[in-house]
Amino acid sequence: MDDLARTKAILADLVAFPTISADSNLRLITYAGDLLSSAGAQLSVSLDESGNKANLFATIGPERDGGIVLSGHTDVVPVEGQDWTSDPFVMSERDGRLYGRGTCDMKGFIAACLAVAPRFAQLDLARPLHFAFTYDEEVGCLGARALVDELRKAGLRPAAAIIGEPTMMGVIEGHKGCYEYTTEFTGLEGHGSQPDKGVNAVEYAVRYISRLMALGAELKDRAPAESRFSPPWTTVQVGRIAGGNARNTIAGHCSVEWEMRPVHTDDSDHVKRELGAYVDQDLLPAMRHVYQDASIVTHVIGEVRGLLPVSQSEARDIVFELTGNRQSELVSFGTEAGLFQEIGISSVICGPGSIAQAHKPDEFIAIDQLQACLDMLDKLRLNLATREMPT
Ligand SMILES: [Zn+2]
């Protein structure tokens, strides 16, 4: 079987594991682990707190720093309410495309990695090749966060990571972070004719939002001069607000759903610090002056770090060489790349398929995209190899 046929067969198996973020990915991890260990890889599987999800980190070649990481998330988004032509968890081939949930985001990349792993294992690699397959990317990169913590604790320092999110094999070297929050205000209800006897949660939410908007305006002045993002500064945005019961009733509750897209973590730290101080020093004391149990609680929905483009990037240079591409771009979607970058691993995003198909009904990956990915991995193999292993 050639690499493409093997990749298609593995992808069909991967699609059949319905690894929606809410559900377990253990069967897929076991399957991938079996393939990698029979290819000769050293495995490290780590479970999350629930014991229902796991990361798989595997290494082929010498156990030392300076390796290359091929990284992909194993979870997929739900299919509920989507109109699919065929069963989303049974891969189907039509018109040069492979349809199924996760085919492009991002089981196609994982299938290609698994298909070629034995070829890497046949070589005496000068530097290690790692596979990092994670859980819960779609709900805030939880698995990758645990994985980079373990790498840090183990003291392992791979040099570069290629995150195979769908970019049509284009080279992506940066994206903003995506930080999402819900802030809940709890006040004290009362009759609308006596506003001073209650604590109006909607009014305090408005004051909070006003402070947030003022910070948002300041962020424009903090845009790095060399920023290539559009817009070049960190943005904040309130997407939803819900609170109160009726015109003549003091609102006892209000929730504000808001997000921040930082170009740099300094900005997100600044906003969080300023908002926290405003809540602790102004809003809460005023609310509690009337009602001791009043509260303002911010829930973190997700904090996906950005990938900061840097002038010297080994990962970008490697992928330039592997793909023949000479141009890199920035994108607006978030990935796990920023987490790898945070612990000093040069990171880049490059993978088969298009983000335009991700999360949609009839998600597909074009077969020629899988082939392009295999070509990249083949070049990587030749680059990492010093000589064939004696047989
Ligand atoms: Zn993805």
Residues whose N, C-alpha, C, O or C-beta is under 5 A from the ligand:
A	BS01	ZN	D105 M106 E165
